[in-house]
Amino acid sequence: MTDQTNSAWGGRFSEATDEFVAEFTASVSFDKRMYQQDIQGSKAHARMLAAVGVITDAERDLIVDGLDTIQIQIEQGDFEWRTALEDVHMNIESALTKNIGAVGKKLHTGRSRNDQVATDIRLYLRDAIDGILGQLCLLQRGIITLASDHTDTIMPGFTHLQTAQPVTFGHHLLAWNEMLQRDSERLIDCRKRVNILPLGSAALAGTTFPIDRVMTAQLLGFDAPSENSLDSVSDRDFAIEFSAASAMIMMHLSRMSEELVLWTSAQFQFIDLPDRFCTGSSIMPQKKNPDVPELVRGKSGRVIGHLMSLLVLMKGQPLAYNKDNQEDKEPLFDTMDQVFNSLKAFASMVPAIVPHKANMRSAAFKGYSTATDLADYLVKKGMPFRDAHEVVGKAVAKGLADGKDLSELSLDSLQQFSDLIAQDVFDVLTLEGSVKARNHIGGTAPEQVKQAAIRAHSRVLR
C-alpha cells in the first residue's frame, strides 16, 4: 500500500491506493513534458479568477510568482516529480501549495483536471504544430532551390517502376514539394481546430463560479472558448486529426525515402548523399548505406500505427471524460517527435543531394522513353491515336530486335511502319525535344519548371 492517499481526491477513500495501482494509473512519467503549458494555463486561470473577484490580486500575484519559481526549478533540474501525485498537474499544484501555503489550494477553483489536461494538450500540440510547420517550410525551400538548379537535368520518369517518359529532375523534385505543400495546408487547417479553449468546462458541466472564459482564451492565445463543456473535456478528435495529418506527412516522406534508397543504389546511381547522412557496414567495407531515408521509411509505420491507436482509443467512449484518455498522450507525443525529427533530417539532407546528371540521362535514354512522343508525332500528322499506338509498338519491337533506341533507328527503318514519318521525326525522339514539348502548366518543359519553382516558393507557408 502507498503511504498516503492522493490529497487531490483522497477525502472519499478509507484506504490508500495500492502501490502497483498508483504506478499503473500515474501519467507523470510522460505528461511532465507539458509542464510549461500547465504552468501557462494555470497563470492565465489565476489572472482570470482575480479579474472576476474569486481571488484577490495579492493571491493572484502570489500564485503567479510561485508558478514562475516552479518552472525555474523544473528547468534547472531541481524539481522532484512524484508518482504518488499521478500527473504533471498535481505535482505542480502540490509544490505550489507547499511553497506558498493555503493560497496555492485556491488555484483549482472553477476548473477540473479534465479541462486542465485538455487545455494543456491543446497548448502543447499548438506549439508542436508550429514547430513542424517550420521544418516543413525549411524542407520545401530546400527542395524548391534544388529543383531550380536542375530545371533541365533529364532523368527517366517511371510508372510501375518501368521507364515511361523523360522528365527533368527539377520537375520530379517539385512533385515532392506539391505533396508537402498539401501537408502544410492540412496542418494549418488542423491548427484552427486545436486552437479552441476547453478551460472553464470543469469536470464536464461547467462551473458555478463567475468565470470569464473569453478572457482566459485571450490570455492563452486561443481563438475562442469551446461551446460545449461535455465535448470539451472528452473528445480528442483534434489530436486524431493532427495524427492523420502527421501520418500523411510520414507517408509522403516514406515515398521520397524509397526513391532516395533506389537512386543511391549501384543499380541506379542517380544521386549521391553526403557521408554524414549515411553509415557503413560492419563486415562489408565497400558499403555506404542510406540509413536516414531508410529509418524515416520505417518510422512512417510507427506514426501510422499511432493514428490507428488513437482512433480505436476513442471509438467506444461515452460522454464525458474517461480514464482511457490518459492513453492519448504517449502516441500523440511520439507522433510529434517522429514527424519533427524526420522533417528536420530531410530538411538538412535533401538540399545536399548531388545528382549524377550523366547517369540520369543515360537511364532516360533506355527503355524507349520517347515512344509516346513518336505516337504524338503521328497523331499530329493525321493518324488516329490507336493506330499510332500500334505503329509505335511495332517500331519499339524493331528497336528491341536491333538493340537500338528509337532515336538510333534509321529513317528508312522507321518509314517501313508509316509513310507519315519524315526527317523531322528525330526532333521529337531526342530527350531534350521530349521534355521541351511538354510546355504547359504542370508540364516538364524546363521553362515551365522554372516558373513552377517560382510559384511554389511563393506558396510556402503563405
C-alpha positions as CSV (number, residue, x, y, z in Angstrom):
1,M,0.0,0.0,0.0
2,T,1.1,3.6,-0.5
3,D,1.9,5.7,2.5
4,Q,-0.9,8.2,1.8
5,T,-3.9,8.8,-0.3
6,N,-3.6,11.5,-3.1
7,S,-4.7,14.7,-1.4
8,A,-6.4,15.8,-4.6
9,W,-9.2,13.3,-4.2
10,G,-8.5,11.3,-1.0
11,G,-11.3,12.5,1.1
12,R,-13.7,10.0,-0.2
13,F,-11.4,7.0,0.3
14,S,-10.9,5.0,3.5
15,E,-7.6,3.3,2.4
16,A,-4.6,4.3,0.4
17,T,-4.2,3.3,-3.2
18,D,-2.4,0.1,-3.9
19,E,1.2,0.8,-4.7
20,F,1.1,-1.0,-8.0
21,V,-2.2,0.7,-9.0
22,A,-0.7,4.1,-8.2
23,E,2.2,3.4,-10.6
24,F,-0.1,1.8,-13.2
25,T,-2.5,4.7,-13.3
26,A,0.1,7.5,-13.0
27,S,1.0,9.5,-16.1
28,V,3.6,11.9,-14.7
29,S,6.4,9.9,-16.3
30,F,5.3,11.1,-19.8
31,D,2.9,14.1,-19.2
32,K,5.5,16.1,-17.3
33,R,6.8,17.3,-20.7
34,M,3.7,19.6,-20.7
35,Y,4.9,21.5,-17.6
36,Q,5.3,24.8,-19.4
37,Q,1.8,24.6,-20.9
38,D,0.4,23.5,-17.5
39,I,2.0,26.5,-15.8
40,Q,1.0,28.8,-18.6
41,G,-2.6,27.7,-18.3
42,S,-2.6,28.0,-14.5
43,K,-1.2,31.5,-14.6
44,A,-3.9,32.6,-17.0
45,H,-6.6,30.9,-14.9
46,A,-5.3,32.7,-11.8
47,R,-5.4,36.1,-13.6
48,M,-8.9,35.4,-14.7
49,L,-10.0,34.4,-11.2
50,A,-8.7,37.7,-9.8
51,A,-10.3,39.7,-12.6
52,V,-13.7,38.3,-11.7
53,G,-13.2,38.6,-7.9
54,V,-12.9,35.0,-7.0
55,I,-9.4,35.5,-5.6
56,T,-7.6,38.8,-4.6
57,D,-4.9,40.5,-6.7
58,A,-2.4,39.7,-3.9
59,E,-3.4,36.0,-4.1
60,R,-3.0,36.1,-7.9
61,D,0.4,37.6,-7.7
62,L,1.5,35.0,-5.1
63,I,0.2,32.2,-7.3
64,V,1.8,33.5,-10.5
65,D,5.2,34.2,-8.8
66,G,5.0,30.7,-7.2
67,L,4.4,29.1,-10.6
68,D,7.3,31.0,-12.1
69,T,9.6,29.7,-9.4
70,I,8.4,26.1,-10.0
71,Q,9.1,26.5,-13.7
72,I,12.7,27.6,-13.0
73,Q,13.1,24.7,-10.6
74,I,11.9,22.2,-13.3
75,E,14.2,23.7,-16.0
76,Q,17.2,23.7,-13.7
77,G,16.5,20.0,-12.7
78,D,15.7,20.8,-9.1
79,F,12.1,19.7,-9.1
80,E,11.0,16.4,-7.6
81,W,8.4,14.5,-9.7
82,R,6.3,12.2,-7.5
83,T,4.5,9.2,-8.9
84,A,2.1,9.3,-6.0
85,L,0.7,12.6,-7.2
86,E,-0.2,10.9,-10.5
87,D,0.4,13.6,-13.1
88,V,2.0,16.9,-14.1
89,H,-1.0,18.9,-12.8
90,M,-1.0,17.6,-9.2
91,N,2.8,17.6,-9.0
92,I,2.9,21.3,-9.8
93,E,-0.1,22.2,-7.7
94,S,1.2,20.3,-4.7
95,A,4.6,22.0,-5.0
96,L,2.8,25.4,-5.3
97,T,0.8,24.8,-2.1
98,K,4.0,23.6,-0.3
99,N,5.8,26.8,-1.4
100,I,3.2,29.5,-0.9
101,G,0.8,27.9,1.6
102,A,-3.0,27.7,1.5
103,V,-3.3,30.2,-1.3
104,G,-2.0,27.5,-3.6
105,K,-5.1,25.5,-3.0
106,K,-7.3,28.2,-4.4
107,L,-5.8,27.8,-7.9
108,H,-8.0,24.9,-8.8
109,T,-11.2,26.9,-8.2
110,G,-13.5,26.8,-11.1
111,R,-11.6,24.1,-13.0
112,S,-11.0,20.3,-13.1
113,R,-8.1,18.2,-14.2
114,N,-10.4,17.2,-17.0
115,D,-10.5,20.6,-18.6
116,Q,-7.0,21.4,-17.4
117,V,-5.4,18.4,-19.3
118,A,-7.5,19.2,-22.4
119,T,-6.1,22.7,-22.3
120,D,-2.5,21.6,-21.7
121,I,-2.7,19.1,-24.7
122,R,-4.1,21.8,-27.0
123,L,-1.4,24.3,-25.9
124,Y,1.3,21.7,-26.3
125,L,0.0,20.5,-29.7
126,R,-0.3,24.0,-30.9
127,D,3.4,24.6,-30.2
128,A,4.3,21.3,-31.8
129,I,2.3,22.1,-35.0
130,D,4.2,25.5,-35.3
131,G,7.5,23.7,-34.9
132,I,6.6,21.0,-37.5
133,L,5.4,23.7,-39.9
134,G,8.7,25.4,-39.5
135,Q,10.6,22.2,-40.5
136,L,8.2,21.6,-43.4
137,C,8.9,25.1,-44.6
138,L,12.7,24.5,-44.5
139,L,12.4,21.3,-46.4
140,Q,10.1,22.8,-49.0
141,R,12.5,25.6,-49.6
142,G,15.4,23.2,-49.9
143,I,13.5,21.1,-52.4
144,I,12.5,24.1,-54.5
145,T,16.0,25.5,-54.5
146,L,17.4,22.2,-55.7
147,A,14.7,22.0,-58.3
148,S,15.5,25.4,-59.6
149,D,19.1,24.3,-60.1
150,H,18.0,21.3,-62.2
151,T,15.2,22.5,-64.4
152,D,16.9,21.0,-67.5
153,T,18.6,17.9,-65.9
154,I,17.0,15.0,-67.6
155,M,16.0,11.7,-65.9
156,P,13.6,8.9,-66.6
157,G,10.1,9.3,-65.3
158,F,8.6,6.0,-64.2
159,T,5.3,4.2,-64.0
160,H,5.2,0.7,-62.4
161,L,8.9,1.4,-61.8
162,Q,9.4,1.0,-65.5
163,T,10.8,3.7,-67.7
164,A,7.9,5.7,-69.0
165,Q,8.8,9.2,-70.4
166,P,11.7,11.5,-69.8
167,V,11.2,14.3,-67.2
168,T,13.5,16.7,-65.6
169,F,15.0,16.2,-62.1
170,G,13.6,19.6,-61.2
171,H,10.1,18.5,-62.2
172,H,10.4,15.4,-60.1
173,L,11.5,17.4,-57.0
174,L,8.6,19.8,-57.4
175,A,6.3,16.8,-57.3
176,W,7.7,16.1,-53.8
177,N,7.0,19.8,-52.9
178,E,3.4,19.5,-54.0
179,M,2.9,16.7,-51.5
180,L,4.5,18.7,-48.7
181,Q,2.5,21.8,-49.7
182,R,-0.7,19.9,-49.1
183,D,0.7,18.6,-45.9
184,S,1.4,22.1,-44.7
185,E,-2.1,23.3,-45.6
186,R,-3.6,20.4,-43.7
187,L,-1.6,21.3,-40.6
188,I,-2.5,24.9,-40.8
189,D,-6.2,24.0,-41.1
190,C,-5.9,21.5,-38.2
191,R,-4.4,24.2,-36.0
192,K,-7.6,26.2,-36.2
193,R,-9.5,23.4,-34.5
194,V,-6.7,22.8,-32.0
195,N,-6.8,26.5,-31.0
196,I,-10.1,26.4,-29.0
197,L,-10.1,26.8,-25.2
198,P,-11.5,23.9,-23.1
199,L,-10.6,25.5,-19.7
200,G,-13.7,26.5,-17.8
201,S,-15.6,23.4,-18.8
202,A,-14.5,22.0,-15.4
203,A,-15.2,18.3,-14.9
204,L,-18.0,18.1,-17.5
205,A,-20.8,20.6,-16.8
206,G,-19.1,23.9,-16.4
207,T,-18.7,25.7,-13.0
208,T,-20.9,27.8,-10.7
209,F,-18.1,30.4,-10.4
210,P,-18.4,33.6,-12.4
211,I,-15.5,32.8,-14.7
212,D,-14.6,34.8,-17.9
213,R,-13.7,32.2,-20.5
214,V,-13.2,34.8,-23.2
215,M,-10.5,36.5,-21.1
216,T,-8.8,33.2,-20.4
217,A,-8.9,32.4,-24.2
218,Q,-7.3,35.8,-25.0
219,L,-4.6,35.4,-22.3
220,L,-3.6,32.0,-23.8
221,G,-3.9,33.0,-27.4
222,F,-6.9,30.8,-28.2
223,D,-9.3,31.9,-30.9
224,A,-12.3,31.3,-28.7
225,P,-13.6,29.2,-25.8
226,S,-15.3,25.9,-26.6
227,E,-19.1,25.8,-26.9
228,N,-19.9,22.6,-25.0
229,S,-18.4,21.5,-21.8
230,L,-19.2,17.8,-22.3
231,D,-17.5,17.7,-25.6
232,S,-14.6,19.9,-24.4
233,V,-13.3,17.6,-21.8
234,S,-13.9,14.3,-23.5
235,D,-13.1,14.5,-27.2
236,R,-9.7,14.1,-28.7
237,D,-10.6,14.5,-32.4
238,F,-8.2,17.4,-32.7
239,A,-5.4,15.0,-31.7
240,I,-6.6,12.4,-34.1
241,E,-6.8,15.0,-36.9
242,F,-3.2,16.0,-36.2
243,S,-2.2,12.4,-36.2
244,A,-3.9,11.8,-39.5
245,A,-2.1,14.8,-41.0
246,S,1.2,13.5,-39.5
247,A,0.6,10.1,-40.9
248,M,0.2,11.7,-44.3
249,I,3.4,13.6,-43.9
250,M,5.2,10.4,-43.0
251,M,3.7,8.6,-45.9
252,H,5.0,11.2,-48.2
253,L,8.4,11.2,-46.6
254,S,8.4,7.4,-46.9
255,R,7.7,7.6,-50.7
256,M,10.6,10.1,-51.0
257,S,12.8,7.8,-48.9
258,E,12.0,4.9,-51.2
259,E,13.2,6.8,-54.2
260,L,16.3,8.1,-52.4
261,V,17.2,4.5,-51.5
262,L,16.7,3.4,-55.1
263,W,18.6,6.3,-56.5
264,T,21.6,5.8,-54.3
265,S,21.9,2.1,-55.2
266,A,24.6,0.8,-57.6
267,Q,21.8,-0.2,-60.0
268,F,20.6,3.4,-60.4
269,Q,23.4,5.7,-59.3
270,F,21.2,8.7,-59.9
271,I,22.4,10.7,-56.8
272,D,24.9,10.7,-54.0
273,L,24.1,11.5,-50.4
274,P,26.8,13.2,-48.3
275,D,28.6,10.8,-45.9
276,R,27.1,12.5,-42.9
277,F,23.7,11.1,-43.7
278,C,24.9,7.5,-44.3
279,T,26.6,4.7,-42.4
280,G,28.8,1.8,-43.4
281,S,28.7,-2.0,-42.8
282,S,30.4,-3.8,-40.0
283,I,31.5,-6.6,-42.4
284,M,31.4,-5.1,-46.0
285,P,33.9,-2.2,-46.3
286,Q,32.5,-1.0,-49.6
287,K,29.0,-0.3,-48.3
288,K,27.5,3.2,-47.9
289,N,24.0,2.8,-46.6
290,P,21.3,5.4,-46.9
291,D,20.3,5.0,-43.3
292,V,18.4,8.3,-42.9
293,P,15.8,7.7,-45.6
294,E,15.6,4.0,-44.6
295,L,14.9,4.9,-41.0
296,V,12.3,7.6,-42.0
297,R,10.6,5.0,-44.2
298,G,10.4,2.7,-41.2
299,K,9.2,5.4,-38.8
300,S,6.2,6.0,-41.1
301,G,4.7,2.7,-40.0
302,R,5.1,3.8,-36.4
303,V,3.3,7.1,-36.9
304,I,0.5,5.5,-38.9
305,G,0.1,3.0,-36.1
306,H,-0.3,5.8,-33.6
307,L,-3.2,7.1,-35.7
308,M,-4.9,3.7,-35.5
309,S,-4.3,3.6,-31.8
310,L,-6.0,6.9,-31.2
311,L,-9.0,6.1,-33.4
312,V,-9.5,2.8,-31.5
313,L,-9.0,4.6,-28.2
314,M,-11.9,6.9,-28.8
315,K,-14.3,4.8,-30.7
316,G,-16.1,3.2,-27.7
317,Q,-16.1,6.1,-25.2
318,P,-19.4,7.5,-23.9
319,L,-19.5,11.1,-22.8
320,A,-17.8,12.6,-20.9
321,Y,-14.2,12.1,-19.7
322,N,-12.9,8.6,-19.2
323,K,-9.6,7.4,-17.8
324,D,-9.0,5.8,-21.3
325,N,-7.9,9.2,-22.5
326,Q,-4.8,9.0,-20.4
327,E,-3.6,6.7,-23.2
328,D,-3.8,9.6,-25.8
329,K,-0.6,11.2,-24.8
330,E,2.2,8.7,-25.5
331,P,1.1,8.0,-29.1
332,L,0.5,11.7,-29.6
333,F,3.8,12.8,-28.1
334,D,5.7,10.2,-30.1
335,T,4.0,11.3,-33.3
336,M,5.1,14.9,-32.7
337,D,8.6,13.8,-32.1
338,Q,9.0,11.4,-35.0
339,V,7.4,13.8,-37.5
340,F,9.5,16.8,-36.3
341,N,12.8,14.8,-36.3
342,S,12.1,13.2,-39.7
343,L,11.4,16.5,-41.3
344,K,14.5,18.0,-39.6
345,A,16.6,15.2,-41.0
346,F,15.2,15.7,-44.5
347,A,15.5,19.4,-44.4
348,S,19.2,19.0,-43.9
349,M,19.7,16.1,-46.2
350,V,17.7,16.9,-49.3
351,P,19.4,20.2,-50.3
352,A,22.7,18.3,-50.1
353,I,21.8,15.8,-52.7
354,V,24.3,15.6,-55.5
355,P,22.6,14.3,-58.8
356,H,24.7,12.3,-61.3
357,K,23.4,14.0,-64.4
358,A,25.1,11.7,-66.9
359,N,23.7,8.6,-65.2
360,M,20.2,10.1,-65.1
361,R,20.4,11.0,-68.8
362,S,21.7,7.6,-69.8
363,A,18.9,5.9,-67.9
364,A,16.3,8.1,-69.6
365,F,17.8,7.1,-72.9
366,K,17.0,3.4,-72.1
367,G,13.5,1.9,-72.2
368,Y,12.2,3.7,-75.2
369,S,11.0,6.7,-73.2
370,T,10.3,8.8,-76.3
371,A,7.8,6.2,-77.7
372,T,4.8,8.4,-76.7
373,D,6.5,11.3,-78.5
374,L,6.5,9.3,-81.7
375,A,2.9,8.4,-81.3
376,D,2.0,12.1,-80.7
377,Y,4.1,13.0,-83.8
378,L,2.0,10.6,-85.9
379,V,-1.3,11.9,-84.5
380,K,-0.3,15.4,-85.4
381,K,0.3,14.1,-88.9
382,G,-3.3,13.0,-89.0
383,M,-3.1,9.3,-87.8
384,P,-5.7,8.2,-85.2
385,F,-4.1,7.7,-81.9
386,R,-4.9,4.0,-81.6
387,D,-3.3,3.4,-85.0
388,A,-0.3,5.4,-84.0
389,H,-0.1,3.4,-80.8
390,E,0.1,0.2,-82.8
391,V,2.7,1.7,-85.3
392,V,5.0,2.8,-82.4
393,G,4.6,-0.6,-80.8
394,K,6.0,-2.2,-83.9
395,A,8.8,0.3,-84.1
396,V,9.8,-0.5,-80.5
397,A,9.8,-4.2,-81.3
398,K,12.2,-3.4,-84.2
399,G,14.4,-1.4,-81.8
400,L,14.4,-4.3,-79.3
401,A,15.4,-6.7,-82.1
402,D,18.2,-4.5,-83.3
403,G,19.3,-3.4,-79.8
404,K,18.7,0.2,-80.7
405,D,16.7,3.1,-79.2
406,L,14.0,4.7,-81.4
407,S,16.3,7.7,-82.0
408,E,19.0,5.4,-83.2
409,L,16.9,3.7,-85.9
410,S,17.4,4.9,-89.4
411,L,14.7,7.0,-91.2
412,D,14.2,4.1,-93.6
413,S,13.7,1.7,-90.8
414,L,11.0,4.0,-89.2
415,Q,9.3,4.7,-92.5
416,Q,8.6,1.0,-93.1
417,F,6.0,1.4,-90.3
418,S,4.4,4.6,-91.7
419,D,5.0,6.8,-94.7
420,L,3.9,9.8,-92.5
421,I,7.3,9.7,-90.8
422,A,9.8,12.2,-92.2
423,Q,13.2,13.6,-91.2
424,D,11.7,15.9,-88.6
425,V,10.8,12.9,-86.5
426,F,14.2,12.9,-84.9
427,D,13.5,16.3,-83.4
428,V,10.8,14.7,-81.1
429,L,12.8,11.5,-80.5
430,T,15.6,13.3,-78.6
431,L,15.3,13.5,-74.8
432,E,15.6,17.3,-74.9
433,G,12.9,17.5,-77.5
434,S,10.6,15.3,-75.5
435,V,10.8,17.3,-72.3
436,K,10.7,20.6,-74.1
437,A,7.5,19.6,-75.9
438,R,5.6,19.4,-72.6
439,N,5.3,23.1,-72.5
440,H,2.3,23.9,-70.4
441,I,1.5,24.5,-66.7
442,G,2.3,21.3,-64.8
443,G,4.5,20.0,-67.6
444,T,8.1,19.1,-67.5
445,A,9.5,21.6,-70.0
446,P,12.4,23.4,-68.4
447,E,10.8,26.8,-68.8
448,Q,7.7,25.5,-67.2
449,V,9.7,24.0,-64.3
450,K,11.4,27.3,-63.7
451,Q,8.1,29.1,-63.5
452,A,6.6,26.3,-61.3
453,A,9.5,26.7,-58.9
454,I,8.8,30.4,-58.6
455,R,5.2,29.8,-57.9
456,A,6.0,27.0,-55.4
457,H,8.3,29.3,-53.5
458,S,5.6,31.9,-53.2
459,R,3.2,29.4,-51.7
460,V,5.5,28.1,-48.9
461,L,3.7,28.9,-45.6
462,R,1.6,31.5,-47.4
